[in-house]
Amino acid sequence: MQTAICGDSRSLLRAFLSLLLQVKRVKEFYSYENEPVGIENLKRGLASLFQMQLSSGTTNEVDISGDCKVTYQAQQDKVVKIKALDTCKIERSGFTTANQVLGVSSKATSVTTYKIEDSFVTAVLAEETRAFALNFQQTIAGKIVSKQKLELKTTEAGPRMIPGKQVAGVIKAVDSKYKAIPIVGQVPERVCKGCPSLAEHWESIRKNLEPENLSKAEAVQSFLAFIQHLRTSRREEILQILKAEKKEVLPQLVDAVTSAQTPDSLEAILDFLDFKSDSSVVLQERFLYACGFATHPDEELLRALLSKFKGSFASNDIRESVMIIIGALVRKLCQNEGCKLKAVVEAKKLILGGLEKPEKKEDTTMYLLALKNALLPEGIPLLLKYAEAGEGPVSHLATTVLQRYDVSFITDEVKKTLNRIYHQNRKVHEKTVRTTAAAVILKNPSYMDVKNILLSIGELPKEMNKYMLTVVQDILHFEMPASKMIRRVLKEMAVHNYDRFSKSGSSSAYTGYVERSPRAASTYSLDILYSGSGILRRSNLNIFQYIGKAELHGSQVVIEAQGLEGLIAATPDEGEENLDSYAGMSAILFDVQLRPVTFFNGYSDLMSKMLSASGDPVSVVKGLILLIDHSQDIQLQSGLKANMEIQGGLAIDISGSMEFSLWYRESKTRVKNRVAVVITSDVTVDASFVKAGLESRAETEAGLEFISTVQFSQYPFLVCMQMDKAEAPLRQFETKYERLSTGRGYVSRRRKESLVAGCELPLHQENSEMCNVVFPPQPESDNSGGWF
């Protein structure tokens, strides 16, 4: 039987219990035209309860929640209806972060129980629960419980039956003002009364976003709040603020406008930036980085960058950054099942075509960096070609790109090429290339892969011997996937002997835990490779976050140097005799490879930098980043509307420096990571006459510094590595409120503060011993006050 329902609440209640056992589906829902959507939704929620059946089974029903799969469990005195809310098809705005580490886990249940006595429904009890938690920070969590309850109190005579052949005719006879409307819940229009304009909001937070305040949590909090306002603003409003702002705060404003990720904000920022001018290079780069970190990019953003890349640039660095970020957007869109979008297909062809036939030789690095972000499986054959046949820097970059691919792509064919590189079967390769090739092989090695690598230790250059030895020891110590295979091979006496495992040197590799729990882990790894003369060749600092099987490459900072042996009249290692003097830094931040930074390039550049060196660090990335971004409109079956907004942002400053003293025969490398992090959640249940909500916020300011000191006045040279984690305040806030349209209500607030102590992260024992030599403990001073 199919029934039409009219939207007068009193009529519904009178007719409900007597009709319920006859109703199977609600075909039409009638209400008054121009009635407030909030009131209509409450009626829809009541009308949706009319749908039930007396037999067990699974079917699809359309009600206020959308087109949903429901399961009935019929018993003698009751019927239980279970609605699978995750199957409901309903149009609602919303988005979330693709990476599960930064994503939100949610669980939704809906159970309606119909109590039956003497073929009469005596009560209906419906309960819907929506629970959520941020994967990365489980204290950011919430729960919505919505209940409906109808009980039979008394019985009385109802209105007379109205005869008619068509439902529409009968409805018209009841009240000609009734109109047929969908039973699926509708979204009420949001009206913000008394809210400030965009310009007023910006003026109120502008001071928090000045450069000297960016290390504070207030800056990130203001950044997140302004993004929300930008998402409801028009292009003209946004452009007006951009044009009026001063130079110091403009980069932070560009971060916010780009992070808003709306058509209006994208149009405004593209109208504002002039890529043909070199006066706004900093702003252009901040725009591109914000595009790379976009939480839910769309095809239009990628299409805009492709269009820009085809145009002209005042700065070649910006041109390179555009292509690198195009690679990052391709990967994010593919993760969201957008690999077949027209713009994505065009971008893929551009990256792969640039590697197959680069127009300029120097463009090869740019396209390799783009592929390092895109991680296209079809690019692996090209990477193997560049890794094996390319020149030193290109070969090394190609192997580092392969290192980012999932282990499932490291096939026997890939390992065959990498083994040839490591063992130098066809040509001599630099140490950096060979060690990276070995790292890729050791992701999922065969028995012979491990055996050949272990047998090579002892035949390699001095520092490479030590480095490969510590890599193997680190895999065993940290129980990495390759550890079982390595232990099998070590049972052979020819492989496992004292001579091979007692090689001296200062190079090292170490992995440890920052934090660890049954459901999540945060790890750090530090590996350093030196040349035989004691000069840094490569330092690589990584931080990973794991939740279940999901992982996030939080950061990687790599400092590389080459061709510096001439400064101390030392002999270069094999294959590195003709390298130009160079030092630079490369960074990956939240799975996005950024454009590398050069400290110096060439001997003359090196000497000029040494003579004019100020000791100031070089910034790799600095700015405000929207990292967590989840928005969800929820239609509750009671008719109320719920909304969930979770955002996480950070102000970040990663800088590095390399100091070199010929007088003291000492070099020092520093990498500083400083961040301020804020995560906010706002869950509201709203009707036209009442609003309830839960607001949560967690914030911290943290820092991590890596220092490597090398004294090369003697051999073996002295190396001390230090990783210092600064103390970090952790603050959490929670506000619950209920508010009537009249303004009356109540508010409950809670606050919790703690201090996470700073510490020096442990590295291997040899490093601790070496640091005691480089920085010997100071003898305690004698405070006796005597002359002698």
BAPA-300352 format. One record per residue (C-alpha): residue in three letters; x, y, z. Coordinates in steps of 0.001 Angstrom, whole numbers, padded with zeros to 6 digits, always signed. Layout:
REM BAPA-300352
ALAXYZ/...
This chain:
REM BAPA-300352
MET+000000+000000+000000/GLN+001282+003522-000841/THR+000058+006512+001119/ALA+000168+010284+000697/ILE+001040+012259+003815/CYS-000119+015831+004500/GLY+002123+018126+006503/ASP-000213+019337+009279/SER+001517+018030+012450/ARG-001704+017552+014493/SER-003395+015629+011682/LEU-000299+013467+011326/LEU-000283+012506+014987/ARG-004007+011701+015063/ALA-003849+009522+011973/PHE-000470+007979+012586/LEU-001032+005053+014933/SER-004243+003863+013278/LEU-002731+003957+009773/LEU+000734+002648+010541/LEU+000114-001072+010124/GLN-001422-000440+006689/VAL+001415+001744+005340/LYS+004414+000297+003489/ARG+005784+003268+001532/VAL+005216+007013+001653/LYS+004799+007953-001983/GLU+004064+011666-001673/PHE+004578+014293+001001/TYR+002404+017427+000991/SER+003010+020667+002836/TYR+002290+024356+002557/GLU+004262+026352-000008/ASN+006930+028743+001342/GLU+006877+027125+004769/PRO+010258+027422+006593/VAL+012551+024542+005561/GLY+013355+023781+009193/ILE+009667+023207+010007/GLU+009174+021165+006831/ASN+012109+018921+007810/LEU+010578+018217+011228/LYS+007389+017098+009452/ARG+009444+014990+007041/GLY+011095+013299+010019/LEU+007690+012396+011474/ALA+006312+011275+008102/SER+009351+009020+007561/LEU+008307+006988+010595/PHE+005191+005920+008646/GLN+007272+003524+006568/MET+007455+000022+008035/GLN+006694-003591+007179/LEU+005656-006593+009297/SER+007925-009140+007604/SER+011700-009531+008012/GLY+013930-008635+005106/THR+016185-006025+003478/THR+014997-003355+001063/ASN+015632+000227-000057/GLU+013480+003079+001201/VAL+013358+006785+000454/ASP+012770+008971+003505/ILE+014159+012126+005060/SER+017662+010566+005144/GLY+017644+009876+001387/ASP+017551+006588-000502/CYS+018775+004127+002139/LYS+019183+000411+002620/VAL+017037-000793+005547/THR+016741-004147+007288/TYR+013573-005273+009112/GLN+013599-007779+011954/ALA+010008-008820+012716/GLN+008987-010479+015992/GLN+005625-011241+017579/ASP+005338-008052+019607/LYS+007650-005670+017763/VAL+009374-004779+014504/VAL+012931-003412+014464/LYS+014067-001320+011490/ILE+017821-000820+011069/LYS+018826+001838+008582/ALA+022347+001632+007083/LEU+023132+005349+007132/ASP+026393+004925+005207/THR+024361+003731+002193/CYS+022008+006745+002113/LYS+022129+008685-001152/ILE+021387+012327-000464/GLU+022840+015517-001913/ARG+024849+017304+000740/SER+027833+019637+000525/GLY+031039+018494+002156/PHE+034633+017406+001709/THR+037406+015714+003631/THR+041171+015218+003565/ALA+042208+012272+001373/ASN+045055+011056+003606/GLN+043631+008853+006371/VAL+046252+009966+008893/LEU+044765+013462+008716/GLY+041226+012261+008097/VAL+038179+011707+010281/SER+036715+008356+011316/SER+032965+008274+011772/LYS+030304+005777+012739/ALA+026559+006163+012236/THR+023681+003947+013427/SER+019903+004214+013179/VAL+017464+001858+014906/THR+013675+002285+015030/THR+011545-000054+017167/TYR+007764-000410+016606/LYS+005986-001987+019610/ILE+002831-003917+018683/GLU-000066-005034+020950/ASP-003265-006665+019621/SER-002419-005631+016039/PHE-001986-002043+017183/VAL+001220-000012+017266/THR+001477+001317+020811/ALA+004834+003060+020580/VAL+007620+004002+018184/LEU+011136+004584+019485/ALA+013789+005834+017036/GLU+017416+006570+017877/GLU+020156+007799+015545/THR+023782+008132+016621/ARG+026594+009910+014777/ALA+030069+009615+016320/PHE+033353+010939+014941/ALA+037002+011277+015912/LEU+040041+012807+014275/ASN+042426+009962+013436/PHE+045534+011952+014260/GLN+044249+013418+017549/GLN+041639+011253+019240/THR+040819+013936+021822/ILE+039115+015832+018975/ALA+035920+013786+018987/GLY+032182+014173+019324/LYS+028842+012415+019273/ILE+025335+013373+018169/VAL+022351+011380+019501/SER+018925+012127+018010/LYS+015800+010447+019427/GLN+012139+010320+018420/LYS+009427+008822+020628/LEU+005721+008331+019949/GLU+003361+006624+022429/LEU-000325+005722+022265/LYS-002027+007560+025151/THR-005744+007582+024219/THR-007992+006715+021273/GLU-010811+008783+019818/ALA-012807+009046+016617/GLY-010855+010600+013760/PRO-012027+012599+010735/ARG-014356+010935+008258/MET-012939+009150+005233/ILE-012878+011284+002078/PRO-013712+009345-001079/GLY-011652+009869-004242/LYS-009937+008029-007115/GLN-006677+010062-007094/VAL-004620+011086-004069/ALA-004045+014591-005490/GLY-007801+015190-005690/VAL-008377+014106-002101/ILE-005513+016309-000857/LYS-006965+019289-002733/ALA-010331+018662-001085/VAL-008682+018726+002355/ASP-006814+021990+001695/SER-006122+023477-001731/LYS-002923+025131-000407/TYR-001090+021783+000013/LYS+001737+021204-002499/ALA+003637+017964-003225/ILE+007281+018237-002114/PRO+010127+015681-001773/ILE+010243+013694+001450/VAL+014058+013761+001346/GLY+015420+016387+003753/GLN+016255+019818+002323/VAL+019028+022231+003318/PRO+017815+025473+004937/GLU+019487+028644+003736/ARG+022159+029894+006104/VAL+021680+033461+007241/CYS+024284+035076+009464/LYS+022710+037931+011412/GLY+025049+040583+012765/CYS+028160+038928+011333/PRO+031116+041199+010436/SER+032017+041810+006796/LEU+035116+040154+005335/ALA+037047+043422+005581/GLU+036038+043878+009250/HIS+037023+040297+010069/TRP+040430+040737+008388/GLU+041095+043967+010265/SER+040321+042245+013604/ILE+042854+039420+013050/ARG+045466+041156+010923/LYS+047872+041806+013818/ASN+047958+038081+014686/LEU+049273+037319+011194/GLU+052187+039748+011239/PRO+055548+037942+010707/GLU+056732+038264+014319/ASN+053549+036567+015607/LEU+053515+033551+013287/SER+055117+031201+015813/LYS+052088+031606+018126/ALA+048934+029482+018157/GLU+046785+032636+017890/ALA+048100+033138+014342/VAL+046908+029706+013234/GLN+043571+030114+014999/SER+042982+033407+013171/PHE+044071+031796+009887/LEU+041522+028975+010243/ALA+038668+031299+011199/PHE+039396+033603+008266/ILE+039364+030682+005806/GLN+035802+029874+006913/HIS+034749+033452+006210/LEU+036528+033468+002831/ARG+034519+030413+001771/THR+031317+032435+001885/SER+032791+035561+000278/ARG+032614+036892-003274/ARG+035558+037399-005615/GLU+035259+041207-005498/GLU+035438+041317-001669/ILE+038520+039086-001601/LEU+040306+040987-004373/GLN+039684+044293-002642/ILE+041428+043104+000544/LEU+044372+041659-001430/LYS+044926+044941-003258/ALA+044722+047030-000091/GLU+047083+044962+002084/LYS+050704+045905+002888/LYS+053788+043877+001989/GLU+054545+042346+005428/VAL+051204+040567+005941/LEU+050375+039902+002287/PRO+052077+036443+002160/GLN+049875+035219+005046/LEU+046784+036622+003318/VAL+047747+034759+000137/ASP+048059+031548+002199/ALA+044514+032017+003540/VAL+042875+032985+000231/THR+044435+030028-001610/SER+043543+027606+001198/ALA+039864+028615+001007/GLN+039626+026535-002213/THR+036466+028102-003626/PRO+035891+029286-007220/ASP+035692+032916-006006/SER+038918+032728-003978/LEU+040779+031086-006897/GLU+039588+033745-009347/ALA+040581+036529-006933/ILE+044120+035248-006302/LEU+044772+034561-010000/ASP+043595+038077-010856/PHE+045862+039502-008157/LEU+049120+037671-008971/ASP+051173+038600-012025/PHE+053514+035741-012956/LYS+055221+037967-015532/SER+056477+040284-012777/ASP+059465+039531-010557/SER+058273+041930-007849/SER+055888+039384-006318/VAL+057955+036174-006503/VAL+057479+035486-002770/LEU+053701+035753-003113/GLN+053696+033529-006201/GLU+055646+030843-004349/ARG+053351+031034-001299/PHE+050359+030637-003629/LEU+051917+027582-005277/TYR+052836+025923-001980/ALA+049277+026466-000703/CYS+048037+024827-003928/GLY+050321+021851-003279/PHE+048957+021428+000246/ALA+045321+021818-000919/THR+043130+019482+001142/HIS+040489+018883-001554/PRO+041749+020270-004879/ASP+039481+020224-007916/GLU+040092+020001-011638/GLU+039699+023769-012034/LEU+042776+024439-009862/LEU+044891+022008-011905/ARG+043583+023532-015140/ALA+044568+027005-013898/LEU+048159+025897-013168/LEU+048453+024143-016529/SER+047364+027364-018197/LYS+049934+029366-016215/PHE+052716+026905-017105/LYS+052098+027498-020812/GLY+052557+031251-020297/SER+055688+033272-019575/PHE+057420+033801-016215/ALA+059668+036474-014803/SER+061325+033848-012569/ASN+062457+030410-013722/ASP+062207+029215-010093/ILE+058459+029952-010173/ARG+058106+028106-013496/GLU+059754+025064-011884/SER+057535+025346-008802/VAL+054390+025422-010979/MET+055356+022118-012620/ILE+056339+020517-009289/ILE+052974+021472-007749/ILE+051130+020221-010851/GLY+052610+016819-009962/ALA+051271+017093-006393/LEU+047763+017957-007641/VAL+047771+015023-010076/ARG+048445+012617-007223/LYS+045750+014097-004967/LEU+043127+014062-007715/CYS+044014+010452-008592/GLN+043629+009498-004922/ASN+040070+010865-005163/GLU+039299+008780-008264/GLY+039976+011685-010611/CYS+042713+010087-012729/LYS+040543+010196-015857/LEU+039705+013892-015612/LYS+040708+015788-018740/ALA+043113+018121-016915/VAL+044767+015185-015090/VAL+045319+013304-018363/GLU+046850+016468-019868/ALA+049132+016958-016854/LYS+050320+013334-017000/LYS+051233+013718-020678/LEU+053088+016941-019911/ILE+055207+015364-017128/LEU+055991+012122-018967/GLY+056524+013918-022292/GLY+058937+016323-020607/LEU+061024+013357-019408/GLU+060901+011498-022711/LYS+061923+014528-024797/PRO+062863+017529-022642/GLU+063013+020790-024595/LYS+065920+021961-022439/LYS+068403+019777-020583/GLU+067901+021705-017335/ASP+064151+020939-017440/THR+064836+017277-016697/THR+065234+017993-012965/MET+061952+019919-012929/TYR+059988+017066-014516/LEU+061636+014502-012210/LEU+060555+016546-009184/ALA+057016+016728-010612/LEU+057033+012943-011001/LYS+058310+012641-007422/ASN+055007+014224-006390/ALA+052730+012551-008949/LEU+054200+009031-008483/LEU+052776+007814-011804/PRO+053315+004054-012278/GLU+053831+004624-016021/GLY+056833+006838-015186/ILE+058919+004018-013646/PRO+060631+002928-016938/LEU+061756+006546-017489/LEU+063078+006734-013925/LEU+065112+003572-014424/LYS+066617+005040-017603/TYR+067652+008271-015848/ALA+068842+006450-012725/GLU+071219+004199-014643/ALA+072346+006382-017543/GLY+071884+009938-016220/GLU+074575+012253-014889/GLY+075275+012309-011142/PRO+072615+014770-009833/VAL+069970+013525-012302/SER+070765+009887-011539/HIS+070522+010543-007802/LEU+067222+012406-008138/ALA+065726+009592-010231/THR+066627+007006-007579/THR+065111+009167-004813/VAL+061894+009353-006863/LEU+061819+005544-007050/GLN+062323+005471-003280/ARG+058937+007207-002784/TYR+056947+004558-004687/ASP+055009+001925-002791/VAL+056844-001373-002387/SER+054337-003067-004743/PHE+055888-001122-007653/ILE+059439-002276-006823/THR+059311-005308-009116/ASP+062106-007743-009982/GLU+062752-005735-013160/VAL+063164-002535-011138/LYS+065500-004257-008653/LYS+067537-005693-011533/THR+068383-002167-012703/LEU+069000-000917-009158/ASN+071361-003818-008473/ARG+073364-002874-011572/ILE+073616+000688-010228/TYR+074638-000357-006718/HIS+077232-002889-007888/GLN+078387-000586-010744/ASN+078039-003298-013388/ARG+077866-000837-016303/LYS+079311+002470-015059/VAL+080746+004140-011976/HIS+078147+005961-009844/GLU+078399+008437-006984/LYS+077953+007157-003422/THR+074666+009013-003042/VAL+073204+007193-006060/ARG+074455+003768-004978/THR+073226+004049-001385/THR+069775+005248-002496/ALA+069557+002332-004953/ALA+070399-000037-002076/ALA+067703+001560+000128/VAL+065069+000891-002570/ILE+066215-002717-003015/LEU+066068-003304+000753/LYS+062386-002356+000856/ASN+061501-005876-000290/PRO+064689-007791-001099/SER+065230-011343-002291/TYR+067758-013661-000641/MET+070374-012925-003310/ASP+069723-009169-003159/VAL+070619-009171+000534/LYS+073550-011543+000151/ASN+075182-009512-002626/ILE+074752-006248-000727/LEU+076257-007736+002451/LEU+079162-009259+000523/SER+079905-005843-001000/ILE+080556-004356+002458/GLY+084317-004252+002823/GLU+084883-003594-000878/LEU+083261-000144-000870/PRO+084835+003282-000154/LYS+085542+003715+003576/GLU+082559+005838+004565/MET+080180+003964+002286/ASN+081243+000726+004003/LYS+080273+002146+007365/TYR+077068+003650+006013/MET+075799+000406+004462/LEU+076706-001478+007613/THR+074638+000875+009788/VAL+071731+000707+007298/VAL+071626-003077+007721/GLN+071941-002803+011509/ASP+069138-000219+011577/ILE+066809-002532+009617/LEU+067497-005286+012163/HIS+067200-002971+015185/PHE+063901-001457+014023/GLU+062416-004741+012776/MET+061716-003408+009299/PRO+060110-005744+006715/ALA+063507-006745+005289/SER+064849-007824+008710/LYS+063658-011458+008397/MET+065426-011922+005071/ILE+068618-010297+006402/ARG+068634-012657+009406/ARG+068304-015632+007058/VAL+071316-014485+005031/LEU+073387-013749+008150/LYS+073317-017432+009002/GLU+075965-017904+006290/MET+079455-017652+007765/ALA+080861-016189+004545/VAL+078573-013215+004991/HIS+078464-012802+008764/ASN+082035-012365+009943/TYR+083945-009972+012172/ASP+085963-008361+009369/ARG+082821-007263+007532/PHE+080945-006031+010594/SER+083784-004091+012216/LYS+084355-001417+009590/SER+085181+002017+011006/GLY+083842+005346+009862/SER+081526+008178+010837/SER+078584+007698+008438/SER+075449+006318+010056/ALA+071749+005509+009770/TYR+069318+005350+012665/THR+065533+005097+013120/GLY+063614+005654+016348/TYR+060174+006392+017754/VAL+058993+009886+018635/GLU+055753+008412+019988/ARG+054239+004946+019965/SER+050846+003484+020914/PRO+048854+000369+019941/ARG+046998+002264+017168/ALA+049565+004848+016011/ALA+053253+005596+015805/SER+055454+008533+014931/THR+059001+007770+013800/TYR+062128+009730+012978/SER+065096+008578+010938/LEU+068434+010218+010389/ASP+071111+009020+008018/ILE+074361+010809+007249/LEU+076874+009945+004562/TYR+080342+011505+004534/SER+083054+011580+001920/GLY+086349+009844+002703/SER+087846+013217+003619/GLY+085251+013897+006319/ILE+083095+016413+004466/LEU+079330+015947+004548/ARG+077969+014330+001404/ARG+074325+013944+002432/SER+072227+014210+005579/ASN+068634+012977+005485/LEU+066155+013638+008296/ASN+062663+012071+008003/ILE+059555+012090+010169/PHE+056672+009672+009453/GLN+053283+009317+011085/TYR+051466+005958+010982/ILE+047871+005158+011916/GLY+046949+001555+011187/LYS+048079+000900+007618/ALA+047909+004570+006613/GLU+051074+006655+006591/LEU+052006+010301+006173/HIS+055480+011499+005260/GLY+055399+014447+007632/SER+058728+015944+006647/GLN+062032+015230+005011/VAL+064954+017609+004998/VAL+067958+016593+002902/ILE+071197+018588+002829/GLU+073658+017617+000105/ALA+077179+018777-000599/GLN+079809+017769-003156/GLY+083140+018816-004630/LEU+084473+020396-001433/GLU+087555+018184-001018/GLY+089756+020778-002750/LEU+089255+023175+000140/ILE+091228+020922+002476/ALA+093511+019378-000160/ALA+091846+015970+000208/THR+091396+013238-002416/PRO+087841+012739-003714/ASP+086264+009289-003622/GLU+085950+007058-006678/GLY+083522+008440-009254/GLU+083485+011890-007642/GLU+086743+013356-008957/ASN+085186+015922-011303/LEU+082208+017161-009286/ASP+081546+020886-009103/SER+081364+022497-005686/TYR+077748+022493-004572/ALA+075576+022527-001464/GLY+071797+022672-001254/MET+068743+021557+000613/SER+065597+019712-000462/ALA+062396+019218+001521/ILE+059262+017085+001500/LEU+056461+018414+003645/PHE+053261+016453+004264/ASP+053855+014233+001228/VAL+054598+017186-001080/GLN+058061+017630-002594/LEU+059028+021311-002635/ARG+061470+023063-004946/PRO+065048+022521-003669/VAL+067102+025454-002369/THR+070739+026042-003351/PHE+073285+027310-000801/PHE+076024+027726-003417/ASN+076837+026337-006859/GLY+080384+026438-008183/TYR+083721+027265-006571/SER+083491+031021-007126/ASP+079975+031124-005633/LEU+081231+029103-002673/MET+084118+031498-001970/SER+081918+034593-002238/LYS+079359+033045+000145/MET+082105+032070+002616/LEU+083587+035572+002601/SER+080215+037266+002999/ALA+078551+034624+005189/SER+076357+036014+007940/GLY+075541+032659+009520/ASP+071852+033259+008949/PRO+069849+030145+008044/VAL+068237+029761+004611/SER+064460+029271+004731/VAL+063184+026225+002834/VAL+059511+026751+003558/LYS+057692+029289+005656/GLY+054000+029967+005887/LEU+050555+028952+007053/ILE+049227+025584+005940/LEU+045700+024166+006081/LEU+046375+020531+006858/ILE+043114+019009+008137/ASP+039869+020012+006444/HIS+036623+018125+006990/SER+033176+019591+006388/GLN+029962+017576+006526/ASP+026277+018465+006469/ILE+024209+015745+008175/GLN+020474+015261+007829/LEU+019176+013683+011018/GLN+016086+011490+010653/SER+014326+013549+013318/GLY+014301+016469+010877/LEU+017042+018460+012566/LYS+020155+019430+010628/ALA+023656+018803+011947/ASN+026935+020200+010710/MET+030473+019030+011407/GLU+033527+021222+010722/ILE+037036+020031+011622/GLN+040101+022010+010628/GLY+043762+021780+011456/GLY+046399+024285+010483/LEU+049952+025146+011284/ALA+052447+027931+010980/ILE+055729+026384+009889/ASP+059286+027540+009405/ILE+061895+025057+008170/SER+065361+026515+007690/GLY+068845+025148+007249/SER+072408+026359+007284/MET+075843+024989+006551/GLU+078891+026596+008192/PHE+082420+025785+007068/SER+085595+026904+008831/LEU+089000+026247+007259/TRP+090738+027829+010248/TYR+089192+025490+012816/ARG+088862+022661+010244/GLU+085261+022208+011291/SER+081890+022150+009527/LYS+078458+022475+011107/THR+075066+021713+009578/ARG+071807+022897+011158/VAL+068184+022141+010294/LYS+065488+023892+012329/ASN+061800+022942+012331/ARG+059452+025315+014178/VAL+055682+024872+014142/ALA+052555+026164+015840/VAL+049594+023802+015425/VAL+045881+024376+016047/ILE+043070+021847+015490/THR+039454+022968+015869/SER+036156+021125+015644/ASP+032663+022571+015638/VAL+029637+020271+015736/THR+026202+021868+015691/VAL+022600+020654+015658/ASP+020391+023404+014329/ALA+016710+024212+013915/SER+015048+027550+013316/PHE+014191+027905+017023/VAL+017093+026178+018809/LYS+020788+025509+018305/ALA+023129+023210+020236/GLY+026819+022674+019688/LEU+030168+021318+020822/GLU+033353+023270+020065/SER+036781+021736+020707/ARG+040267+023097+020168/ALA+043770+021715+020710/GLU+046904+023776+020190/THR+050651+023570+020678/GLU+053933+025213+019704/ALA+056850+022865+019055/GLY+060338+022745+017603/LEU+062898+020204+016436/GLU+066527+021037+015680/PHE+069157+018817+014088/ILE+072836+019779+014424/SER+075746+017905+012861/THR+079267+018964+013871/VAL+082307+017577+012018/GLN+085933+018133+013053/PHE+088207+017005+010210/SER+091594+018011+011609/GLN+092426+014303+012002/TYR+091331+010927+010657/PRO+089130+009259+011584/PHE+087386+012635+011845/LEU+085081+013418+014738/VAL+081340+013676+014133/CYS+078641+014600+016632/MET+074946+014543+015721/GLN+072291+016074+017956/MET+068487+016057+017615/ASP+066816+018327+020136/LYS+063045+018391+020640/ALA+062004+021604+022376/GLU+059474+021554+025204/ALA+055937+022012+023926/PRO+052904+023422+025762/LEU+049682+021541+024967/ARG+046372+023339+025507/GLN+042878+021881+025054/PHE+039545+023718+025199/GLU+035962+022454+025061/THR+032703+024456+024946/LYS+029176+023019+025003/TYR+026174+025254+024462/GLU+022435+025330+023826/ARG+020739+028474+022615/LEU+017105+029386+021877/SER+016170+031847+019138/THR+015180+034232+021936/GLY+018811+034321+023064/ARG+018357+032277+026245/GLY+020517+029202+026817/TYR+023495+027833+028696/VAL+027247+027451+028086/SER+029690+025000+029677/ARG+033481+025441+029260/ARG+036436+023227+030109/ARG+040168+023828+029741/LYS+043204+021599+030171/GLU+046892+022483+029927/SER+050053+020406+030091/LEU+053711+020730+029185/VAL+055475+018087+027107/ALA+059089+018124+028233/GLY+061841+018713+025721/CYS+064520+016103+025173/GLU+067422+015071+023003/LEU+066253+012217+020786/PRO+068523+009165+021094/LEU+070780+008047+018263/HIS+073221+005138+018192/GLN+075763+004557+020979/GLU+078788+005407+018806/ASN+077377+008894+018269/SER+077015+009471+022017/GLU+080645+008500+022567/MET+081820+010758+019727/CYS+079820+013741+021079/ASN+081614+013399+024410/VAL+084914+013820+022534/VAL+083754+016741+020357/PHE+082086+018489+023311/PRO+083968+017218+026377/PRO+082177+017695+029704/GLN+083327+020906+031406/PRO+085112+020348+034729/GLU+083209+021615+037708/SER+084510+025018+038793/ASP+086060+025385+042234/ASN+084063+027959+044169/SER+086396+028023+047218/GLY+087230+031639+046509/GLY+091016+031204+047126/TRP+093814+032697+045039/PHE+095349+029357+044020/
